[in-house]
Amino acid sequence: MLMVKLIRRCPVCFSYGLSDVCSCGQKRTIPNPPKFSPEDKYGAYRRLYKKEQESK
């Protein structure tokens, strides 16, 4: 089994690391966007939501 570790970033102190929890106590998140897929099954919902947000 291949174990892949992704680098994570703390949203509070902006430090990077491999652990889930930062030294400041906050949870780190993966800063990369999801991969693009031409068969995006939720694309229509995303575009509709974006259109509604622009009209507000």
Buried (B, 14 or more C-beta within 10 A) or exposed (E): EEEEEEEBBBEEEEEEEEEEEBEEEEEBEEEEEEEEEEEEEEEEEEEEEEEEEEEE
